[in-house]
Amino acid sequence: MIEQYIAKSIDCACGKVHKSRVEEIIIEHDVIHNGMINYLKKEGFSRLTVVCDKNGYRIAGREVCEMLDAEGISYKLHMFQKDVVAPDEHSIGNLAMGMDLDCDLILTVGSGTVNDICRYVSAVAGKPFCTLGIAPSMDGYISSGSALIYNNLKLTFETHTPKAVFFDPKILAEAPRDMIAAGVGDLLGKINCLTDWNLSHIINDEWRCDFIVNIVDAAIQKTVAARDGIDTGDNDAVAMLLEALLLSGVCMDYAGNSRPASGCEHHLSHFWEMRYLLEGREAILHGTKVGIGTIIALKGYAYIASLDPDFDRIAKMDRMPFDEWETKVRRAFLSASDEVVDLEKKSGKNSVEKLLPRLEIIRAKWPEIKALAANTTKPELVKSILTQLDAPTMPHEIGVEREMAREAILYAKEIRNRYTVLQLLWDLGELENFADMIINEYYG
């Protein structure tokens, strides 16, 4: 299925030309000794920088190096020495200083974090890169964006796509169960992000593409249908999960940003990731956090569906003064708060001047908004799939304390100027009530 969408341009009815820039996706058994080496020879790459962390080296990096030695292809191995690698300035600098500056290709052996680091460094260095993926744990293998931590805040940097990506179904199926479950969590997050995108289209007339939405929705449905096979580690089912994640990456490339694959479920994940980093706590898999955030976001839509707003009263509500808001945001985001405060100063999304006209649109389109909220996937379905895979479904299961969970619901929306259900709840004066409801449900 994936082949029909890559390495081509599509004139779309939405008015845009969608382009996928990755040239080849090779999914086959023994891919290191077949598809990958054949590709390297075909393209004439002869001087590589091979990048991995300790886990990636154990799973496939050693075998890659042995294959390159046997084929007489020159390479320099750069292995991150930390047990847990963060996608931050330190790791980027570490690779930039350790890579072969004269290499003709950066070959990544790994999954999310290492892939994001290599994508960014390769773009800055003007080098092509390819990836040997070792786990179906996230959707960013073929996207052009790198999710990186800059000044303690998780941001997405537009860079470039890999020339080719390689996967072995056996390696994927043998990935740790929590990494496979994280891939499912990341994919199920698309349920909410598509709904958030529809919501912004209704309220803000944001550009939206049915062609892209349909591809992502098909990926979601395939994953839900394959849940039992994914649970048992069936090679074909896990490969199907990977293809669904890759389709999500293609759609980000088509859209030119992460809108088809990232809504407020990702903002919640990014908030917890940032706080864990700043507090020196062990990182949690991205897709694990996204799965938990998806359940909260879908509960937000269920809450919206239950409302019968008095818009005249809402328009007259007192809103938090900027100074008070800034104090709370700085308490929530710690040393990452400067970027968040600057974003609000530029966007003014929480200002009364922006809110009142938006409320009139929400009033006029309330039946459509309420129907969207009522008809989206129920959070119980996402919870049941994650539970089947032994994945966490509530913040406290990954160590998020009561107050941090509440702060995430209240302030994660400030990470991006992107309209989501959390912003709608704030617009309606219901965000604190919703946060209290969720916290009482989860923490008692």
N, C-alpha and C positions, 0 to 999 in steps of 0.2 A: 504493500500500500504506500509506503513512504517514498518509493522511487518516483512516483508520478508528480511529486511536489518539489523535488530538489533540482538544483542546477538549471533553473529556467525562470523566465519572466512570464507573468500571467496578467493580461489585461482584464481587470475585474469590473463587474457592474457597479461597484462602489465608487468608481471613478479613479482609482489608483492602479498603478502597475506594481504588482507584488513580485519581489525578487527573492529567490533563495540562492545564497552564494556558496554554500557548501557544495563541493564537486562530487564527492562520493561518500556513501554510507555502506560499509561492508559488514554484514552480520553473517558469520559462518563459523563452523567448528574449526578449531586449530587455526584461527585467523592470524596469529603471529607468524606462523611459518608459511602461510598461503597468501591470503589477501593483502596483509600488510607488507610483507617483503616484496611481493609482486608490484604493489603500488609504488613503493620507494624506488624500485629499480626502473619502473616505467617512467616515473617523473624525474629520474636522474639525481635524486638526493644522495649526497655522498659524504656529508659532514654534518652530523647531528648533535644537538644538545638534548639528551634524554632526561626528563624531569619526573620525579616521583617523591613520595614520602616513604617512610619505612614500611608501612603496610602495603603500599603499591608495589614496592620493590619485592616484597615477599610473595605477593600474589602473582605478579606478571613481569615486574621490572627485570628481575634476574634473567628470566627466560628471553626477554627482548634483547638484553645485552649479549647473551650467549648467541642468539640468532645473528645479531649484527657482527659479532666477532667471526662467526662461521662464514658469513657472506663477504667479509672484508670491507664492511662499511665503517668508516671512521665515526667516532662519537665521543662525547664527553658526558659522563653521568653526573647529574646534579641531584643529590638526594637531600631533602630537608631533614635536619637532625632532630627537630622537636617531635615529641610523640604526638602532639596535637598542633597542627599547623593552622594559623589564622590567616584569612585573606586580607592582610593589612599591609601598611607601609613597610614593616620590617621584612615580611616574607617577599614582597615585591623587590625590595632592595637586595635581599639575600640572593634571589635568582639573578637579578641584573648584574651583580658583582661576580656571580659564580658561573655564569653561562659562557660558552665559547662565542665571543663576539663575531667570529668569522664563520659561524655555522650557517648552513643554508636551510635548516629546518629545526624547529623545536618540536620534539615528540613528547607529548604528555602521556604518562601512565598513571591513571588515577580516576577520581570522580569529581565531585563538586568544587571543593576548595582549590585543589591543585589546578584544575581546569581553568578556573577564573583567574588565578594568578598568571598562568602561562598565556592566556588569551590577552591579558593586559600588557604583559612584558613583551610579547611577540609583536603586538601592534606598535608599541612605543619604539621598539628596536627595528621595526620594519622587516620582520622575519615572518615567513609563513609558519603555521603550526598545524599539527595533526594530533589526534587523541586516540589512545587505546583505552576505552572505558572498562572499568572493572566492577561496576555495580550499577543497577538500575535505580539509583537513589535520588535523582533530581532531573530536571528538564532542560538544563543549560548546556548540554554537550555541543549543540550546533547553533546556539543563539549568538548574536553579535554583542551582547551585553555582558559585562563582568560585574558581579555583585561583590563589592569590596568595602572594607571598613576604612574610612578616611576621616581623620580627626575624630575618631571614636564613634562615627555614625555610619550605618550601613547605607551605601549609595550604589546605584547602578551606573557604570561608565560604558558608553557606547564605544566599541573597539572594532573587532572584525570577527568573522566566522572562521572555523578551521577549514583547511582545504579538504580534509577527509577525516572520517572517524571510523574506528574499527571495534568490533565487539565479537566475543566468543560466547555463545549461549551457555556453554558449560561453566565458564568463569562467572557469568552473570548469575546463574542459578545457585552457584556455591557461595555467593556473597552472603555476609552475615544477615540473619533474618531481620534485624532491626534496620539495616540499610535498604532491604527490599521493601519493608513496611514504610520506610521514609519516602521511597519513590512513589508508593501508592498514596501516601499523605499529600505529597506535592501535586500529584495528578488530580486527586479529589479536590484540592484547593481551586481547581479551575471551575468547579461548579459555582463557587461564590464569585470568582473574579469575572466570569461571564455575566452573572447577575449584576454585579457592581458596574460593569461596562454598560449594560442595558439601562441601569438606573441613571447613569450620567448622560447617556444619550437622550433619555426622556427629559431630564431636568436642565441639562446644560447644552443640549444639542451637540454633544461630543460626537465626532466622527466614529462610526461603527461599521463593520463589514460583515455581512451575513455569510459570505464565503468562508472567512476565517472562523467565525463563530461555529459554523457547521463542522469544520474540521476538528476543532477542539472538542465540541460536543460528541463527535463520533469517537474520539480518543477516550473520553470519559466513559462512554457506554461500553466500549470494548474492555476497559479495565474492570468495570463493575461486573461484567459478564464472566470475566476470567478469575474472579476472586478466589474460587475454590482451588484452581490450579496454581495460582500464585501462592496460596496458603501451603500447599504441599511441595512447592519448589519444582513444579513441572517445568522443564526447559522451555517448551513452546509457550506456556503461559507467561513465564518471566520475560521471554523475548518479546511477547506481545506488549507487556508493560513497558519495556524499553521503547518499542516503536511508538507507543502512545506518548511517552515523554518526548521522544524526538519530534513527533508531530507538533507538540506544543512549542518546541524550539523553533521549528520552521515557521510557525505562525507569528512568533515574536519577530523573526526576520522579515516576514511579509508586512507586518504592521509598522516596522521601524522603531518599535519600543516594546516594553514588557506588558502593555495593557491586556493582551489576550491571555496572559498567564499569571497576572499578579494583581490582586485586590487587597482589601484590608486584612485578609488572612495572612498575607505576607508582611504587612505592616506590623501586625502583632508579633509575628516571628522575629522580624528585624529588631523590634523593641527589646524582646527578651534576649536576643543574641548580643545586642549592644550592652545591656545591663550585666549579663554574665561576663562579658569581656572586661568591663570596667571594674567589676568586683572580683576578678581573678578566679572565676568559677569555671569548671570544665564545660566545654561547649557541648551543646545538644544538636543532633543532626537537624539540618534545615527542614527537611520534609516532615520530621516528627513534630516540630513546632508548628509548621503550616497546617498539619492535620488537626491539631488542637485549635488553632486559630480559625479553621474552616467551620468547625462545630459552633464556636462562639458567634461567628459572622452569620451563619444560617439561623441561629437562634435570634439574631438581630432582625432578620427578615420576618421570622414568625412573630416577633414582638410588633414590628411595623404593621403586619397584617391584622393585628388585634386592635389597632388604634382607630379612633374616630376624632380627629383633631379639631379643636376650636382655633381656627387660624387667626381670628381677631385677637384672641387672648394671647396666642403665641407671639404675634407681632409686637405686643406691648410688654412682653416679658423683659425684665432686667437681665442683661448679659454681663458676664464677667469683664471688668475693665482690663485693658491690655496689661497694665502693671501687675495686677493680681494673677492674670493668666501667665505672664512671663515668670513670676516667682514660682508658680506650680510646675511649669514646664522645666525650669532649671533644676528643681528638686527631682523631677522624674528622669530627666535625661543626663544629669550630672555634667561631666565635662564635655559631653556631646551637644550641649544645649545651644551653643552659639549658632550652629548651622540651622537648627530648628527655628530659633527666634528670627533669624535673618529671612528664612523662607516665608514666615508669616508676615513679616514687614513688607515683603515683595508681593505676596499673593493677596493678602487681606481677606482670606477666605472666611475668617471668623468675625470680620467687621460687620457692624450693623448696616453700613452702606452697601455691602455685598449681600448680606443676608435678606434684607427686606424685599428686594426685587426677586430673589430666588424663592422666597416664601410664596410670592404671588404665583409663580410658575408651579410650585408644588401644589398649591391650592387648586389651580386650574386643572392639573393633571393627576389629582389625587386618585381617582378611580383606576387609572392606568397603573400608577405606582402601587396601589394596594393590591391589584391583581397580580402584578409582577411578584410582590412579596408573598402572596398567598400560594402562588403556583411554583415557586422554586423548590428544589429538592429539600426534603426535611432533614434536619440535623441527625435524626435517629439512624438514617441509612448510613451516613458517613461514620457515625459512631460504631455501628454494627460491623462494618467492614474492617475498621481499624482494630476493633476488639478481637475479631477473628484472627488477625495477624499479630496478636499480643502487643499491639502498639498503644502507647498512652493516649487518652482521650480528654484528659483534664489537666490544667496547668500544674496542680500540686504534684501530679505524678512525675513531672520532670524537675521538681524542686522549686517551682515558682511559688513564692509566698503570697499570702492573701493581698497585701498592699501592692506588691508588684503586679499582680494580676489585675487589680482594679486600675492602677495607673496605666497599664497597657490599653485597657478598654477605653479609658478617658483620653489618652494622649497619643496613642500610636498613629492616629490619623494625621498628626502633625508632621510625620516623617516625609510625606509626599504631598504635593498639591494635586491630589487625585480624588475625585468624588467617589465615595463609597457609602455603604449603609451606615457606617459610624458617623460620617458627616451628616447624613440625613437625620439620624437620631439627635445629633447636636442641634441641627436646624430646627427640629420640632420641640426642642427643650426637653428631650427624653433621655439623653445619653447617660446622665447620672442615675436616673431611675433604672435604666437597663443594666448599667454596671452593678448597681446594688443587687438587682435581681440575680444576675449571674454569680456574683460573689457569694450571696447567701445560698444559692443552689449548690455551689461547689465547695464552699468552706463552712457552711452552717452559720 
